Amino acid sequence: MSGAPTTAASSGNHSLLHLPTPTLDAESQSLLQSISAQGGYAYARMAALAVAGDQSAAEAARDMAWEQLHSGPWHSVLPVWRDAYSMACLHVAKFHFAAGEFGEALGALDMGLIMGGMLLRKDLHDSVLLVSSEARKKAKSLEASGDFQGEKLVPEVPVDVNEVLKILPLRSLTSGRVEKRSDLSLEGFLRDYFQTGTPVVITNCMAHWPARTKWNHFDYLSSVAGNRTVPVEVGKNYLCSDWKQELVTFSKFLERIRTNRSTEPTYLAQHPLFDQPDHLAGLKPDV
């Protein structure tokens, strides 16, 4: 079926995953001619070697395109070099994917999406979905074997109600009791509470979400999305002089949470992470 990963026999009699790239296959010759016309003869040679099975050549071609992307102001970079970078990222991703190195493959694809041109964007998007799917299968295998028993994101600590009451502001509990509902429909919430401005505590609405347990394990989050590139904001708030935005891997973001670097708090930036295949779509089935 078109778009599905296929397997090919290697010299070691192992099955290798193959990453389909129909746009790259159709446009490769024309793109290489355009790159050569702009003086990219060395790149074209490396790209040809990459197609022939030379991984180091694929990485060399990516480095060459990267240098061109940083040869001047971004607006002055020729579009053909952005497409060249996308091409090289796809070649690199193919090698990692075939070897079962899904994190490295996703890292290459992410950079192609962020820094590359538009010509091969569909191949990059589709490849992300396929590699993420394989990474998720691997994560499920680890989960089934019980390997997700390591450090948790949020430790399970018993709540002492009396201690919580001491922390609450004075007279904060003098208002009327707030009703609790565990079987509340959206229509019921709108009719009985939202439109009337009545507070309500809604419980157990997410009890069936796999994310409630899975997302509390660093191992699971890292295996599914650790090598994805995500936008983060660093600093207490945007008014602070040291506030900044960064692009980091999800595993690096998790590590910052784990080490609790309070002097440099990091949080995910507002972004439709689950809605775009080039981000954390692999975690979406958990909610």
Helices and strands as residue ranges (DSSP letters): E 6-9, E 15-18, H 22-37, H 41-51, H 55-69, G 74-76, H 79-98, H 102-115, H 121-144, H 161-167, E 179-181, H 186-189, I 190-194, E 200-202, H 211-214, H 218-225, E 229-234, E 244-249, H 250-259, E 266-268, G 281-286
